[in-house]
Every structure is written in structure tokens, then in C-alpha cells.
Amino acid sequence: MSNAPTWTKETPYSYAVEQGRCRVELQYEEDGLRSGWAVYAGENLIRRCAELIQARVVAMAVVAGREP
């Protein structure tokens, strides 16, 4: 069994990545000029990112056990 991260597209504005027991969610949040992607581990906001690719990098670091 592989322990590779698994990505899920839940909606066009919501993604999740899981690896082992860790799950991280990415959600697009509209806020005018400050709109962007928020990275959550459970209820905790990890970071806000302007671009989806930045949010994916942060999420991968979290599920890999590294601080973003």
C-alpha cells in the first residue's frame, strides 16, 4: 500500500489532500482584492495564498510533516 498523498477536488473552489492520517483542505475565499486560497488543517488556518499552486505547495509541506 502506497503512502503517497491523495488529492480530491471537492468543488471548483475546494480541494483536499490526504496522506496517512493527515488531511489538509484548500478553499478559495472571496474578499475583494484580498481573494485567494486558504489552507486549513482541521479548523486551523495555516496560510493564505494568492495562487492555487502556492496553496498546494503549503498543503504538501503540511501533510509531509514539514512546516510550510
MARKE-524557 format. One record per residue: x negated, y negated, z of N, C-alpha, C, O in turn. Coordinates in Angstrom, 1 decimal. Layout:
N
<atom><n_c1>X</n_c1><n_c2>Y</n_c2><n_c3>Z</n_c3><ca_c1>X</ca_c1><ca_c2>Y</ca_c2><ca_c3>Z</ca_c3><c_c1>X</c_c1><c_c2>Y</c_c2><c_c3>Z</c_c3><o_c1>X</o_c1><o_c2>Y</o_c2><o_c3>Z</o_c3></atom>
...
//
This chain:
68
<atom><n_c1>-0.8</n_c1><n_c2>1.2</n_c2><n_c3>0.0</n_c3><ca_c1>0.0</ca_c1><ca_c2>0.0</ca_c2><ca_c3>0.0</ca_c3><c_c1>-0.9</c_c1><c_c2>-1.2</c_c2><c_c3>0.0</c_c3><o_c1>-1.8</o_c1><o_c2>-1.4</o_c2><o_c3>0.8</o_c3></atom>
<atom><n_c1>-0.6</n_c1><n_c2>-2.2</n_c2><n_c3>-0.9</n_c3><ca_c1>-1.3</ca_c1><ca_c2>-3.4</ca_c2><ca_c3>-1.0</ca_c3><c_c1>-0.9</c_c1><c_c2>-4.4</c_c2><c_c3>0.0</c_c3><o_c1>0.3</o_c1><o_c2>-4.5</o_c2><o_c3>0.4</o_c3></atom>
<atom><n_c1>-1.9</n_c1><n_c2>-5.2</n_c2><n_c3>0.5</n_c3><ca_c1>-1.6</ca_c1><ca_c2>-6.3</ca_c2><ca_c3>1.4</ca_c3><c_c1>-1.7</c_c1><c_c2>-7.6</c_c2><c_c3>0.7</c_c3><o_c1>-2.0</o_c1><o_c2>-8.6</o_c2><o_c3>1.3</o_c3></atom>
<atom><n_c1>-1.4</n_c1><n_c2>-7.6</n_c2><n_c3>-0.6</n_c3><ca_c1>-1.5</ca_c1><ca_c2>-8.8</ca_c2><ca_c3>-1.4</ca_c3><c_c1>-0.3</c_c1><c_c2>-9.7</c_c2><c_c3>-1.1</c_c3><o_c1>0.8</o_c1><o_c2>-9.2</o_c2><o_c3>-0.8</o_c3></atom>
<atom><n_c1>-0.5</n_c1><n_c2>-11.0</n_c2><n_c3>-1.2</n_c3><ca_c1>0.7</ca_c1><ca_c2>-11.9</ca_c2><ca_c3>-1.0</ca_c3><c_c1>1.7</c_c1><c_c2>-11.7</c_c2><c_c3>-2.0</c_c3><o_c1>1.4</o_c1><o_c2>-11.5</o_c2><o_c3>-3.2</o_c3></atom>
<atom><n_c1>3.0</n_c1><n_c2>-11.9</n_c2><n_c3>-1.6</n_c3><ca_c1>4.1</ca_c1><ca_c2>-11.7</ca_c2><ca_c3>-2.5</ca_c3><c_c1>4.9</c_c1><c_c2>-13.1</c_c2><c_c3>-2.5</c_c3><o_c1>5.3</o_c1><o_c2>-13.6</o_c2><o_c3>-1.5</o_c3></atom>
<atom><n_c1>5.0</n_c1><n_c2>-13.6</n_c2><n_c3>-3.7</n_c3><ca_c1>5.7</ca_c1><ca_c2>-14.9</ca_c2><ca_c3>-3.9</ca_c3><c_c1>7.2</c_c1><c_c2>-14.6</c_c2><c_c3>-4.3</c_c3><o_c1>7.5</o_c1><o_c2>-13.7</o_c2><o_c3>-5.1</o_c3></atom>
<atom><n_c1>8.1</n_c1><n_c2>-15.4</n_c2><n_c3>-3.8</n_c3><ca_c1>9.5</ca_c1><ca_c2>-15.3</ca_c2><ca_c3>-4.1</ca_c3><c_c1>10.0</c_c1><c_c2>-16.7</c_c2><c_c3>-4.5</c_c3><o_c1>9.8</o_c1><o_c2>-17.7</o_c2><o_c3>-3.7</o_c3></atom>
<atom><n_c1>10.7</n_c1><n_c2>-16.8</n_c2><n_c3>-5.6</n_c3><ca_c1>11.4</ca_c1><ca_c2>-18.1</ca_c2><ca_c3>-6.0</ca_c3><c_c1>12.8</c_c1><c_c2>-17.9</c_c2><c_c3>-5.5</c_c3><o_c1>13.6</o_c1><o_c2>-17.2</o_c2><o_c3>-6.0</o_c3></atom>
<atom><n_c1>13.2</n_c1><n_c2>-18.7</n_c2><n_c3>-4.4</n_c3><ca_c1>14.5</ca_c1><ca_c2>-18.6</ca_c2><ca_c3>-3.9</ca_c3><c_c1>15.5</c_c1><c_c2>-19.5</c_c2><c_c3>-4.6</c_c3><o_c1>16.6</o_c1><o_c2>-19.1</o_c2><o_c3>-4.8</o_c3></atom>
<atom><n_c1>15.1</n_c1><n_c2>-20.7</n_c2><n_c3>-4.9</n_c3><ca_c1>15.8</ca_c1><ca_c2>-21.7</ca_c2><ca_c3>-5.7</ca_c3><c_c1>14.8</c_c1><c_c2>-22.4</c_c2><c_c3>-6.5</c_c3><o_c1>13.6</o_c1><o_c2>-22.3</o_c2><o_c3>-6.3</o_c3></atom>
<atom><n_c1>15.2</n_c1><n_c2>-23.3</n_c2><n_c3>-7.5</n_c3><ca_c1>14.2</ca_c1><ca_c2>-24.1</ca_c2><ca_c3>-8.2</ca_c3><c_c1>13.4</c_c1><c_c2>-25.0</c_c2><c_c3>-7.3</c_c3><o_c1>12.3</o_c1><o_c2>-25.5</o_c2><o_c3>-7.7</o_c3></atom>
<atom><n_c1>13.9</n_c1><n_c2>-25.3</n_c2><n_c3>-6.1</n_c3><ca_c1>13.3</ca_c1><ca_c2>-26.2</ca_c2><ca_c3>-5.1</ca_c3><c_c1>12.8</c_c1><c_c2>-25.5</c_c2><c_c3>-3.9</c_c3><o_c1>12.5</o_c1><o_c2>-26.2</o_c2><o_c3>-2.9</o_c3></atom>
<atom><n_c1>12.7</n_c1><n_c2>-24.2</n_c2><n_c3>-3.9</n_c3><ca_c1>12.3</ca_c1><ca_c2>-23.5</ca_c2><ca_c3>-2.7</ca_c3><c_c1>11.6</c_c1><c_c2>-22.2</c_c2><c_c3>-3.0</c_c3><o_c1>12.1</o_c1><o_c2>-21.3</o_c2><o_c3>-3.8</o_c3></atom>
<atom><n_c1>10.4</n_c1><n_c2>-22.0</n_c2><n_c3>-2.5</n_c3><ca_c1>9.6</ca_c1><ca_c2>-20.8</ca_c2><ca_c3>-2.7</ca_c3><c_c1>9.2</c_c1><c_c2>-20.2</c_c2><c_c3>-1.4</c_c3><o_c1>9.2</o_c1><o_c2>-21.0</o_c2><o_c3>-0.4</o_c3></atom>
<atom><n_c1>8.8</n_c1><n_c2>-19.0</n_c2><n_c3>-1.3</n_c3><ca_c1>8.2</ca_c1><ca_c2>-18.4</ca_c2><ca_c3>-0.1</ca_c3><c_c1>7.1</c_c1><c_c2>-17.5</c_c2><c_c3>-0.5</c_c3><o_c1>7.1</o_c1><o_c2>-16.8</o_c2><o_c3>-1.6</o_c3></atom>
<atom><n_c1>6.1</n_c1><n_c2>-17.3</n_c2><n_c3>0.4</n_c3><ca_c1>5.0</ca_c1><ca_c2>-16.4</ca_c2><ca_c3>0.2</ca_c3><c_c1>4.9</c_c1><c_c2>-15.6</c_c2><c_c3>1.5</c_c3><o_c1>5.0</o_c1><o_c2>-16.1</o_c2><o_c3>2.6</o_c3></atom>
<atom><n_c1>4.8</n_c1><n_c2>-14.3</n_c2><n_c3>1.3</n_c3><ca_c1>4.6</ca_c1><ca_c2>-13.4</ca_c2><ca_c3>2.5</ca_c3><c_c1>3.4</c_c1><c_c2>-12.5</c_c2><c_c3>2.3</c_c3><o_c1>3.1</o_c1><o_c2>-12.0</o_c2><o_c3>1.2</o_c3></atom>
<atom><n_c1>2.7</n_c1><n_c2>-12.3</n_c2><n_c3>3.4</n_c3><ca_c1>1.6</ca_c1><ca_c2>-11.4</ca_c2><ca_c3>3.4</ca_c3><c_c1>1.5</c_c1><c_c2>-10.8</c_c2><c_c3>4.8</c_c3><o_c1>1.4</o_c1><o_c2>-11.5</o_c2><o_c3>5.8</o_c3></atom>
<atom><n_c1>1.7</n_c1><n_c2>-9.5</n_c2><n_c3>4.9</n_c3><ca_c1>1.8</ca_c1><ca_c2>-8.9</ca_c2><ca_c3>6.2</ca_c3><c_c1>3.0</c_c1><c_c2>-9.4</c_c2><c_c3>6.9</c_c3><o_c1>4.1</o_c1><o_c2>-9.3</o_c2><o_c3>6.4</o_c3></atom>
<atom><n_c1>2.8</n_c1><n_c2>-9.8</n_c2><n_c3>8.1</n_c3><ca_c1>4.0</ca_c1><ca_c2>-10.4</ca_c2><ca_c3>8.9</ca_c3><c_c1>4.1</c_c1><c_c2>-11.9</c_c2><c_c3>8.8</c_c3><o_c1>5.0</o_c1><o_c2>-12.5</o_c2><o_c3>9.4</o_c3></atom>
<atom><n_c1>3.3</n_c1><n_c2>-12.5</n_c2><n_c3>8.0</n_c3><ca_c1>3.3</ca_c1><ca_c2>-14.0</ca_c2><ca_c3>7.9</ca_c3><c_c1>4.2</c_c1><c_c2>-14.4</c_c2><c_c3>6.7</c_c3><o_c1>4.0</o_c1><o_c2>-13.9</o_c2><o_c3>5.6</o_c3></atom>
<atom><n_c1>5.0</n_c1><n_c2>-15.3</n_c2><n_c3>6.9</n_c3><ca_c1>5.9</ca_c1><ca_c2>-15.9</ca_c2><ca_c3>5.9</ca_c3><c_c1>5.8</c_c1><c_c2>-17.4</c_c2><c_c3>5.9</c_c3><o_c1>5.9</o_c1><o_c2>-18.0</o_c2><o_c3>7.0</o_c3></atom>
<atom><n_c1>5.5</n_c1><n_c2>-18.0</n_c2><n_c3>4.7</n_c3><ca_c1>5.4</ca_c1><ca_c2>-19.4</ca_c2><ca_c3>4.6</ca_c3><c_c1>6.4</c_c1><c_c2>-19.9</c_c2><c_c3>3.5</c_c3><o_c1>6.5</o_c1><o_c2>-19.3</o_c2><o_c3>2.5</o_c3></atom>
<atom><n_c1>7.1</n_c1><n_c2>-21.0</n_c2><n_c3>3.8</n_c3><ca_c1>8.1</ca_c1><ca_c2>-21.5</ca_c2><ca_c3>2.8</ca_c3><c_c1>7.6</c_c1><c_c2>-22.8</c_c2><c_c3>2.3</c_c3><o_c1>7.1</o_c1><o_c2>-23.7</o_c2><o_c3>3.0</o_c3></atom>
<atom><n_c1>7.9</n_c1><n_c2>-23.0</n_c2><n_c3>1.0</n_c3><ca_c1>7.7</ca_c1><ca_c2>-24.3</ca_c2><ca_c3>0.4</ca_c3><c_c1>9.0</c_c1><c_c2>-24.9</c_c2><c_c3>-0.1</c_c3><o_c1>9.8</o_c1><o_c2>-24.2</o_c2><o_c3>-0.7</o_c3></atom>
<atom><n_c1>9.3</n_c1><n_c2>-26.1</n_c2><n_c3>0.3</n_c3><ca_c1>10.6</ca_c1><ca_c2>-26.7</ca_c2><ca_c3>0.0</ca_c3><c_c1>10.3</c_c1><c_c2>-28.1</c_c2><c_c3>-0.6</c_c3><o_c1>9.6</o_c1><o_c2>-28.9</o_c2><o_c3>0.0</o_c3></atom>
<atom><n_c1>11.0</n_c1><n_c2>-28.4</n_c2><n_c3>-1.7</n_c3><ca_c1>10.9</ca_c1><ca_c2>-29.7</ca_c2><ca_c3>-2.3</ca_c3><c_c1>11.9</c_c1><c_c2>-30.6</c_c2><c_c3>-1.5</c_c3><o_c1>13.1</o_c1><o_c2>-30.3</o_c2><o_c3>-1.4</o_c3></atom>
<atom><n_c1>11.4</n_c1><n_c2>-31.7</n_c2><n_c3>-1.1</n_c3><ca_c1>12.2</ca_c1><ca_c2>-32.7</ca_c2><ca_c3>-0.3</ca_c3><c_c1>12.2</c_c1><c_c2>-34.0</c_c2><c_c3>-1.0</c_c3><o_c1>11.2</o_c1><o_c2>-34.6</o_c2><o_c3>-1.1</o_c3></atom>
<atom><n_c1>13.4</n_c1><n_c2>-34.5</n_c2><n_c3>-1.3</n_c3><ca_c1>13.5</ca_c1><ca_c2>-35.8</ca_c2><ca_c3>-2.0</ca_c3><c_c1>13.5</c_c1><c_c2>-36.9</c_c2><c_c3>-1.0</c_c3><o_c1>14.3</o_c1><o_c2>-36.8</o_c2><o_c3>0.0</o_c3></atom>
<atom><n_c1>12.7</n_c1><n_c2>-37.9</n_c2><n_c3>-1.2</n_c3><ca_c1>12.6</ca_c1><ca_c2>-39.0</ca_c2><ca_c3>-0.3</ca_c3><c_c1>12.1</c_c1><c_c2>-40.2</c_c2><c_c3>-1.1</c_c3><o_c1>11.1</o_c1><o_c2>-40.9</o_c2><o_c3>-0.7</o_c3></atom>
<atom><n_c1>12.7</n_c1><n_c2>-40.6</n_c2><n_c3>-2.2</n_c3><ca_c1>12.3</ca_c1><ca_c2>-41.7</ca_c2><ca_c3>-3.0</ca_c3><c_c1>10.8</c_c1><c_c2>-41.5</c_c2><c_c3>-3.5</c_c3><o_c1>10.5</o_c1><o_c2>-40.5</o_c2><o_c3>-4.1</o_c3></atom>
<atom><n_c1>10.0</n_c1><n_c2>-42.5</n_c2><n_c3>-3.3</n_c3><ca_c1>8.6</ca_c1><ca_c2>-42.4</ca_c2><ca_c3>-3.7</ca_c3><c_c1>7.8</c_c1><c_c2>-41.4</c_c2><c_c3>-2.9</c_c3><o_c1>6.7</o_c1><o_c2>-41.0</o_c2><o_c3>-3.4</o_c3></atom>
<atom><n_c1>8.3</n_c1><n_c2>-41.0</n_c2><n_c3>-1.8</n_c3><ca_c1>7.6</ca_c1><ca_c2>-40.0</ca_c2><ca_c3>-0.9</ca_c3><c_c1>8.0</c_c1><c_c2>-38.6</c_c2><c_c3>-1.2</c_c3><o_c1>7.7</o_c1><o_c2>-37.7</o_c2><o_c3>-0.4</o_c3></atom>
<atom><n_c1>8.8</n_c1><n_c2>-38.3</n_c2><n_c3>-2.2</n_c3><ca_c1>9.3</ca_c1><ca_c2>-37.0</ca_c2><ca_c3>-2.5</ca_c3><c_c1>8.1</c_c1><c_c2>-36.1</c_c2><c_c3>-2.7</c_c3><o_c1>7.1</o_c1><o_c2>-36.5</o_c2><o_c3>-3.2</o_c3></atom>
<atom><n_c1>8.3</n_c1><n_c2>-34.8</n_c2><n_c3>-2.4</n_c3><ca_c1>7.2</ca_c1><ca_c2>-33.8</ca_c2><ca_c3>-2.6</ca_c3><c_c1>7.6</c_c1><c_c2>-32.5</c_c2><c_c3>-1.9</c_c3><o_c1>8.7</o_c1><o_c2>-32.3</o_c2><o_c3>-1.5</o_c3></atom>
<atom><n_c1>6.6</n_c1><n_c2>-31.7</n_c2><n_c3>-1.8</n_c3><ca_c1>6.7</ca_c1><ca_c2>-30.3</ca_c2><ca_c3>-1.3</ca_c3><c_c1>6.3</c_c1><c_c2>-30.3</c_c2><c_c3>0.1</c_c3><o_c1>5.2</o_c1><o_c2>-30.7</o_c2><o_c3>0.5</o_c3></atom>
<atom><n_c1>7.1</n_c1><n_c2>-29.7</n_c2><n_c3>0.9</n_c3><ca_c1>6.8</ca_c1><ca_c2>-29.5</ca_c2><ca_c3>2.4</ca_c3><c_c1>6.5</c_c1><c_c2>-28.0</c_c2><c_c3>2.6</c_c3><o_c1>7.2</o_c1><o_c2>-27.1</o_c2><o_c3>2.1</o_c3></atom>
<atom><n_c1>5.4</n_c1><n_c2>-27.7</n_c2><n_c3>3.3</n_c3><ca_c1>5.0</ca_c1><ca_c2>-26.3</ca_c2><ca_c3>3.6</ca_c3><c_c1>5.4</c_c1><c_c2>-26.0</c_c2><c_c3>5.1</c_c3><o_c1>4.9</o_c1><o_c2>-26.7</o_c2><o_c3>6.0</o_c3></atom>
<atom><n_c1>6.2</n_c1><n_c2>-25.0</n_c2><n_c3>5.3</n_c3><ca_c1>6.6</ca_c1><ca_c2>-24.6</ca_c2><ca_c3>6.6</ca_c3><c_c1>6.2</c_c1><c_c2>-23.2</c_c2><c_c3>7.0</c_c3><o_c1>6.3</o_c1><o_c2>-22.3</o_c2><o_c3>6.1</o_c3></atom>
<atom><n_c1>5.8</n_c1><n_c2>-23.0</n_c2><n_c3>8.2</n_c3><ca_c1>5.6</ca_c1><ca_c2>-21.7</ca_c2><ca_c3>8.8</ca_c3><c_c1>6.6</c_c1><c_c2>-21.6</c_c2><c_c3>9.9</c_c3><o_c1>6.4</o_c1><o_c2>-22.2</o_c2><o_c3>10.9</o_c3></atom>
<atom><n_c1>7.7</n_c1><n_c2>-20.9</n_c2><n_c3>9.6</n_c3><ca_c1>8.8</ca_c1><ca_c2>-20.9</ca_c2><ca_c3>10.6</ca_c3><c_c1>9.4</c_c1><c_c2>-22.2</c_c2><c_c3>10.6</c_c3><o_c1>9.8</o_c1><o_c2>-22.8</o_c2><o_c3>9.6</o_c3></atom>
<atom><n_c1>9.5</n_c1><n_c2>-22.8</n_c2><n_c3>11.8</n_c3><ca_c1>10.1</ca_c1><ca_c2>-24.1</ca_c2><ca_c3>11.9</ca_c3><c_c1>9.1</c_c1><c_c2>-25.2</c_c2><c_c3>11.9</c_c3><o_c1>9.4</o_c1><o_c2>-26.4</o_c2><o_c3>11.9</o_c3></atom>
<atom><n_c1>7.8</n_c1><n_c2>-24.8</n_c2><n_c3>11.8</n_c3><ca_c1>6.7</ca_c1><ca_c2>-25.8</ca_c2><ca_c3>11.9</ca_c3><c_c1>6.3</c_c1><c_c2>-26.3</c_c2><c_c3>10.6</c_c3><o_c1>6.0</o_c1><o_c2>-25.5</o_c2><o_c3>9.7</o_c3></atom>
<atom><n_c1>6.3</n_c1><n_c2>-27.6</n_c2><n_c3>10.4</n_c3><ca_c1>5.8</ca_c1><ca_c2>-28.3</ca_c2><ca_c3>9.2</ca_c3><c_c1>4.3</c_c1><c_c2>-28.2</c_c2><c_c3>9.2</c_c3><o_c1>3.6</o_c1><o_c2>-28.7</o_c2><o_c3>10.2</o_c3></atom>
<atom><n_c1>3.7</n_c1><n_c2>-27.6</n_c2><n_c3>8.2</n_c3><ca_c1>2.2</ca_c1><ca_c2>-27.5</ca_c2><ca_c3>8.1</ca_c3><c_c1>1.6</c_c1><c_c2>-28.7</c_c2><c_c3>7.4</c_c3><o_c1>0.7</o_c1><o_c2>-29.4</o_c2><o_c3>7.9</o_c3></atom>
<atom><n_c1>2.2</n_c1><n_c2>-29.1</n_c2><n_c3>6.3</n_c3><ca_c1>1.7</ca_c1><ca_c2>-30.2</ca_c2><ca_c3>5.5</ca_c3><c_c1>2.7</c_c1><c_c2>-30.6</c_c2><c_c3>4.4</c_c3><o_c1>3.5</o_c1><o_c2>-29.8</o_c2><o_c3>4.0</o_c3></atom>
<atom><n_c1>2.7</n_c1><n_c2>-31.8</n_c2><n_c3>4.0</n_c3><ca_c1>3.5</ca_c1><ca_c2>-32.3</ca_c2><ca_c3>2.9</ca_c3><c_c1>2.5</c_c1><c_c2>-32.5</c_c2><c_c3>1.7</c_c3><o_c1>1.4</o_c1><o_c2>-33.0</o_c2><o_c3>1.9</o_c3></atom>
<atom><n_c1>2.9</n_c1><n_c2>-32.1</n_c2><n_c3>0.5</n_c3><ca_c1>2.0</ca_c1><ca_c2>-32.2</ca_c2><ca_c3>-0.7</ca_c3><c_c1>2.8</c_c1><c_c2>-32.9</c_c2><c_c3>-1.8</c_c3><o_c1>4.0</o_c1><o_c2>-32.7</o_c2><o_c3>-1.9</o_c3></atom>
<atom><n_c1>2.1</n_c1><n_c2>-33.6</n_c2><n_c3>-2.6</n_c3><ca_c1>2.8</ca_c1><ca_c2>-34.3</ca_c2><ca_c3>-3.8</ca_c3><c_c1>3.1</c_c1><c_c2>-33.3</c_c2><c_c3>-4.9</c_c3><o_c1>4.1</o_c1><o_c2>-33.5</o_c2><o_c3>-5.6</o_c3></atom>
<atom><n_c1>2.3</n_c1><n_c2>-32.3</n_c2><n_c3>-5.1</n_c3><ca_c1>2.4</ca_c1><ca_c2>-31.4</ca_c2><ca_c3>-6.2</ca_c3><c_c1>2.6</c_c1><c_c2>-30.0</c_c2><c_c3>-5.7</c_c3><o_c1>2.1</o_c1><o_c2>-29.6</o_c2><o_c3>-4.6</o_c3></atom>
<atom><n_c1>3.3</n_c1><n_c2>-29.2</n_c2><n_c3>-6.5</n_c3><ca_c1>3.6</ca_c1><ca_c2>-27.8</ca_c2><ca_c3>-6.1</ca_c3><c_c1>2.3</c_c1><c_c2>-27.0</c_c2><c_c3>-6.0</c_c3><o_c1>2.2</o_c1><o_c2>-26.2</o_c2><o_c3>-5.1</o_c3></atom>
<atom><n_c1>1.4</n_c1><n_c2>-27.2</n_c2><n_c3>-6.9</n_c3><ca_c1>0.1</ca_c1><ca_c2>-26.4</ca_c2><ca_c3>-6.9</ca_c3><c_c1>-0.7</c_c1><c_c2>-26.7</c_c2><c_c3>-5.6</c_c3><o_c1>-1.3</o_c1><o_c2>-25.8</o_c2><o_c3>-5.0</o_c3></atom>
<atom><n_c1>-0.6</n_c1><n_c2>-27.9</n_c2><n_c3>-5.1</n_c3><ca_c1>-1.3</ca_c1><ca_c2>-28.2</ca_c2><ca_c3>-3.8</ca_c3><c_c1>-0.6</c_c1><c_c2>-27.5</c_c2><c_c3>-2.6</c_c3><o_c1>-1.2</o_c1><o_c2>-26.9</o_c2><o_c3>-1.8</o_c3></atom>
<atom><n_c1>0.8</n_c1><n_c2>-27.4</n_c2><n_c3>-2.7</n_c3><ca_c1>1.5</ca_c1><ca_c2>-26.8</ca_c2><ca_c3>-1.6</ca_c3><c_c1>1.2</c_c1><c_c2>-25.3</c_c2><c_c3>-1.7</c_c3><o_c1>1.2</o_c1><o_c2>-24.6</o_c2><o_c3>-0.6</o_c3></atom>
<atom><n_c1>1.1</n_c1><n_c2>-24.7</n_c2><n_c3>-2.9</n_c3><ca_c1>0.7</ca_c1><ca_c2>-23.3</ca_c2><ca_c3>-3.0</ca_c3><c_c1>-0.6</c_c1><c_c2>-23.0</c_c2><c_c3>-2.4</c_c3><o_c1>-0.8</o_c1><o_c2>-21.9</o_c2><o_c3>-1.7</o_c3></atom>
<atom><n_c1>-1.6</n_c1><n_c2>-23.8</n_c2><n_c3>-2.6</n_c3><ca_c1>-2.9</ca_c1><ca_c2>-23.6</ca_c2><ca_c3>-2.0</ca_c3><c_c1>-2.8</c_c1><c_c2>-23.6</c_c2><c_c3>-0.5</c_c3><o_c1>-3.4</o_c1><o_c2>-22.8</o_c2><o_c3>0.2</o_c3></atom>
<atom><n_c1>-2.1</n_c1><n_c2>-24.6</n_c2><n_c3>0.1</n_c3><ca_c1>-1.9</ca_c1><ca_c2>-24.7</ca_c2><ca_c3>1.5</ca_c3><c_c1>-1.2</c_c1><c_c2>-23.4</c_c2><c_c3>2.0</c_c3><o_c1>-1.7</o_c1><o_c2>-22.8</o_c2><o_c3>3.0</o_c3></atom>
<atom><n_c1>-0.2</n_c1><n_c2>-23.0</n_c2><n_c3>1.4</n_c3><ca_c1>0.5</ca_c1><ca_c2>-21.8</ca_c2><ca_c3>1.8</ca_c3><c_c1>-0.3</c_c1><c_c2>-20.5</c_c2><c_c3>1.8</c_c3><o_c1>-0.3</o_c1><o_c2>-19.7</o_c2><o_c3>2.7</o_c3></atom>
<atom><n_c1>-1.2</n_c1><n_c2>-20.4</n_c2><n_c3>0.7</n_c3><ca_c1>-2.1</ca_c1><ca_c2>-19.2</ca_c2><ca_c3>0.6</ca_c3><c_c1>-3.1</c_c1><c_c2>-19.3</c_c2><c_c3>1.8</c_c3><o_c1>-3.4</o_c1><o_c2>-18.2</o_c2><o_c3>2.3</o_c3></atom>
<atom><n_c1>-3.6</n_c1><n_c2>-20.4</n_c2><n_c3>2.1</n_c3><ca_c1>-4.5</ca_c1><ca_c2>-20.5</ca_c2><ca_c3>3.3</ca_c3><c_c1>-3.8</c_c1><c_c2>-20.1</c_c2><c_c3>4.6</c_c3><o_c1>-4.5</o_c1><o_c2>-19.4</o_c2><o_c3>5.4</o_c3></atom>
<atom><n_c1>-2.6</n_c1><n_c2>-20.5</n_c2><n_c3>4.8</n_c3><ca_c1>-1.9</ca_c1><ca_c2>-20.1</ca_c2><ca_c3>6.0</ca_c3><c_c1>-1.7</c_c1><c_c2>-18.6</c_c2><c_c3>6.1</c_c3><o_c1>-1.9</o_c1><o_c2>-18.0</o_c2><o_c3>7.1</o_c3></atom>
<atom><n_c1>-1.2</n_c1><n_c2>-18.0</n_c2><n_c3>5.0</n_c3><ca_c1>-0.9</ca_c1><ca_c2>-16.5</ca_c2><ca_c3>5.1</ca_c3><c_c1>-2.2</c_c1><c_c2>-15.7</c_c2><c_c3>5.1</c_c3><o_c1>-2.2</o_c1><o_c2>-14.6</o_c2><o_c3>5.6</o_c3></atom>
<atom><n_c1>-3.3</n_c1><n_c2>-16.3</n_c2><n_c3>4.7</n_c3><ca_c1>-4.6</ca_c1><ca_c2>-15.6</ca_c2><ca_c3>4.8</ca_c3><c_c1>-5.2</c_c1><c_c2>-15.8</c_c2><c_c3>6.1</c_c3><o_c1>-6.3</o_c1><o_c2>-15.2</o_c2><o_c3>6.4</o_c3></atom>
<atom><n_c1>-4.6</n_c1><n_c2>-16.6</n_c2><n_c3>7.0</n_c3><ca_c1>-5.1</ca_c1><ca_c2>-16.8</ca_c2><ca_c3>8.3</ca_c3><c_c1>-6.2</c_c1><c_c2>-17.9</c_c2><c_c3>8.4</c_c3><o_c1>-6.9</o_c1><o_c2>-18.0</o_c2><o_c3>9.5</o_c3></atom>
<atom><n_c1>-6.3</n_c1><n_c2>-18.7</n_c2><n_c3>7.4</n_c3><ca_c1>-7.2</ca_c1><ca_c2>-19.9</ca_c2><ca_c3>7.4</ca_c3><c_c1>-6.4</c_c1><c_c2>-21.1</c_c2><c_c3>7.6</c_c3><o_c1>-5.3</o_c1><o_c2>-21.3</o_c2><o_c3>7.2</o_c3></atom>
<atom><n_c1>-7.0</n_c1><n_c2>-22.1</n_c2><n_c3>8.3</n_c3><ca_c1>-6.4</ca_c1><ca_c2>-23.4</ca_c2><ca_c3>8.5</ca_c3><c_c1>-6.4</c_c1><c_c2>-24.1</c_c2><c_c3>7.2</c_c3><o_c1>-7.5</o_c1><o_c2>-24.1</o_c2><o_c3>6.5</o_c3></atom>
<atom><n_c1>-5.3</n_c1><n_c2>-24.7</n_c2><n_c3>6.8</n_c3><ca_c1>-5.3</ca_c1><ca_c2>-25.5</ca_c2><ca_c3>5.5</ca_c3><c_c1>-6.1</c_c1><c_c2>-26.8</c_c2><c_c3>5.6</c_c3><o_c1>-6.2</o_c1><o_c2>-27.5</o_c2><o_c3>4.6</o_c3></atom>
//
